[in-house]
Amino acid sequence: MLRIGLLGAGRIGRVHAQAIISHPQSQLCALSDANSEAAESLAAEHDATVRSSEEIIADPSIDAVLIATPTDTHSDLIEAATRAGKAVLCEKPVDLDLERAIACKSIADATGQPVMVGFNRRFDPSFSALKSAADRDEIGAAEMLSITSFDPAPPPVSYVQVSGGLFRDMMIHDFDMANFLMGQLPQHISAVGTSIIDPEIGRAGDVDTAVVTMSYADGKIAVIKNSRRSVYGYDQRIELLGSGGLLQAHNILENSVVKSTVDGVVGAKPTYFFLERYMPAYRAEWDAFVTAALSGSAMPVTLDDGVAALAMAEAATRSAQSGRPVAMSEVLKPVAK
Ligand SMILES: NC(=O)c1ccc[n+]([C@@H]2O[C@H](COP(=O)([O-])OP(=O)(O)OC[C@H]3O[C@@H](n4cnc5c(N)ncnc54)[C@H](O)[C@@H]3O)[C@@H](O)[C@H]2O)c1
């Protein structure tokens, strides 16, 4: 049994609390939140104790912490928790600053404690089935990857201002998915972005619509399309073209009813947003973490993966700002150890 401390009782912290209490081998012992009301209400739901993040990290009876606090706290909390001998599952991204994320990784690595980064989409049943089919060579050698990831509606500008930008906050999931499916980092990244949905997002220095193309040393290509608005729901699709065929993962719909009449054929919309679409993925992610922590096997998503996706976000941000392709070596060179 893994005794867990949950740091952060906000949107995603509440999802993780559910996964922790539903798992037969994990126990939610304590939780913290900077907002005491948020902490008290979640603790009351799950019969957990409210404590400060520092107290939880210092408690030797807690085996692992799940970090679901805002991004600008992640590096500090990963360092403190691993130094205190805890296994860690930390939400994405590791940090907004690449150098800070790399420094955090070396400190955590030195402690020898296992750290997993919360790229939950790897555990989505459809995406993981697509990956398994590709690994079994069912479509031959992969040649071109296409990832579509549209949110239903843009976040408030107050969120955009502290998010680190679309590439670090939103597309980071898709960068990790590209690494997961292609099994390598790209050589070059080209990005274009626009604030066509909400000019206020542009005035805040961010984009709400972006396309990234990535080229690989072995000639493969990947494209990622992000939008902060799709009026029909959360659009999450993947297409992998190989020498011997095509793998596609379609959207999950609200229901499976299709109405066919003389007017046409109409079906349900995709599920609304990440809380609806990815609930099975969050549970499977937690199960993978618990299994690795209890068995001592390698974490399935590591700080290396977190740093790699952040480096790609950095390259895409630079490319969108400068209008030129950015080599990954350019982004990683100044911080490489
Ligand atoms: N993997 C995913 O699908 C996914 C989805 C949403 C958010 N996230 C990530 O999760 C993190 C949290 O996002 P959210 O949407 O839940 O935010 P949120 O604002 O809803 O929740 C964060 C909570 O952390 C609390 N907090 C702040 N500092 C703290 C500290 N030092 N110790 C304890 N609690 C503290 C806040 O009071 C707040 O309640 C972000 O890094 C975000 O990128 C990941």
The ligand as an SDF file (V2000), in Angstrom:
LIG
                    3D

 44 48  0  0  0  0  0  0  0  0999 V2000
   -2.6030   16.7280  -17.2140 N   0  0  0  0  0  0  0  0  0  0  0  0
   -3.6810   17.4540  -17.4190 C   0  0  0  0  0  0  0  0  0  0  0  0
   -4.5680   17.0870  -18.1790 O   0  0  0  0  0  0  0  0  0  0  0  0
   -3.8440   18.7660  -16.6810 C   0  0  0  0  0  0  0  0  0  0  0  0
   -5.0870   19.3970  -16.6710 C   0  0  0  0  0  0  0  0  0  0  0  0
   -5.2170   20.5750  -15.9470 C   0  0  0  0  0  0  0  0  0  0  0  0
   -4.1370   21.1170  -15.2800 C   0  0  0  0  0  0  0  0  0  0  0  0
   -2.9280   20.4850  -15.3460 N   0  0  0  0  0  0  0  0  0  0  0  0
   -1.7550   21.0470  -14.6440 C   0  0  0  0  0  0  0  0  0  0  0  0
   -2.0120   20.9120  -13.2470 O   0  0  0  0  0  0  0  0  0  0  0  0
   -1.5300   22.0350  -12.5420 C   0  0  0  0  0  0  0  0  0  0  0  0
   -2.6930   22.6300  -11.7310 C   0  0  0  0  0  0  0  0  0  0  0  0
   -3.7030   23.0590  -12.6280 O   0  0  0  0  0  0  0  0  0  0  0  0
   -5.2240   23.2580  -12.1500 P   0  0  0  0  0  0  0  0  0  0  0  0
   -6.0020   23.5270  -13.3880 O   0  0  0  0  0  0  0  0  0  0  0  0
   -5.6670   22.1580  -11.2510 O   0  0  0  0  0  0  0  0  0  0  0  0
   -5.0770   24.6090  -11.3010 O   0  0  0  0  0  0  0  0  0  0  0  0
   -6.0090   25.1260  -10.1260 P   0  0  0  0  0  0  0  0  0  0  0  0
   -5.7060   26.5800   -9.9890 O   0  0  0  0  0  0  0  0  0  0  0  0
   -7.4250   24.7050  -10.3390 O   0  0  0  0  0  0  0  0  0  0  0  0
   -5.4720   24.3440   -8.8290 O   0  0  0  0  0  0  0  0  0  0  0  0
   -4.2290   24.5660   -8.2520 C   0  0  0  0  0  0  0  0  0  0  0  0
   -4.4180   24.5820   -6.7380 C   0  0  0  0  0  0  0  0  0  0  0  0
   -3.1310   24.6150   -6.1030 O   0  0  0  0  0  0  0  0  0  0  0  0
   -3.2270   25.4590   -4.9560 C   0  0  0  0  0  0  0  0  0  0  0  0
   -1.8530   25.8580   -4.5690 N   0  0  0  0  0  0  0  0  0  0  0  0
   -1.0970   26.8880   -5.0050 C   0  0  0  0  0  0  0  0  0  0  0  0
    0.1470   26.8220   -4.4640 N   0  0  0  0  0  0  0  0  0  0  0  0
    0.1590   25.7330   -3.6370 C   0  0  0  0  0  0  0  0  0  0  0  0
    1.1410   25.1300   -2.7870 C   0  0  0  0  0  0  0  0  0  0  0  0
    2.3870   25.6110   -2.7080 N   0  0  0  0  0  0  0  0  0  0  0  0
    0.8040   23.9960   -2.0770 N   0  0  0  0  0  0  0  0  0  0  0  0
   -0.4590   23.4930   -2.1830 C   0  0  0  0  0  0  0  0  0  0  0  0
   -1.4240   24.0320   -2.9670 N   0  0  0  0  0  0  0  0  0  0  0  0
   -1.1220   25.1210   -3.6880 C   0  0  0  0  0  0  0  0  0  0  0  0
   -4.1540   26.5750   -5.3860 C   0  0  0  0  0  0  0  0  0  0  0  0
   -4.7460   27.2320   -4.2790 O   0  0  0  0  0  0  0  0  0  0  0  0
   -5.1870   25.8120   -6.2410 C   0  0  0  0  0  0  0  0  0  0  0  0
   -6.3030   25.3620   -5.4890 O   0  0  0  0  0  0  0  0  0  0  0  0
   -0.9310   22.9870  -13.5840 C   0  0  0  0  0  0  0  0  0  0  0  0
    0.4550   22.8120  -13.6100 O   0  0  0  0  0  0  0  0  0  0  0  0
   -1.5480   22.5290  -14.8920 C   0  0  0  0  0  0  0  0  0  0  0  0
   -0.6700   22.7300  -16.0100 O   0  0  0  0  0  0  0  0  0  0  0  0
   -2.7660   19.3230  -16.0130 C   0  0  0  0  0  0  0  0  0  0  0  0
  1  2  1  0
  2  3  2  0
  2  4  1  0
  4  5  1  0
  4 44  2  0
  5  6  2  0
  6  7  1  0
  7  8  2  0
  8  9  1  0
  8 44  1  0
  9 10  1  0
  9 42  1  0
 10 11  1  0
 11 12  1  0
 11 40  1  0
 12 13  1  0
 13 14  1  0
 14 15  2  0
 14 16  1  0
 14 17  1  0
 17 18  1  0
 18 19  2  0
 18 20  1  0
 18 21  1  0
 21 22  1  0
 22 23  1  0
 23 24  1  0
 23 38  1  0
 24 25  1  0
 25 26  1  0
 25 36  1  0
 26 27  1  0
 26 35  1  0
 27 28  2  0
 28 29  1  0
 29 30  1  0
 29 35  2  0
 30 31  1  0
 30 32  2  0
 32 33  1  0
 33 34  2  0
 34 35  1  0
 36 37  1  0
 36 38  1  0
 38 39  1  0
 40 41  1  0
 40 42  1  0
 42 43  1  0
M  CHG  2   8   1  16  -1
M  END
$$$$
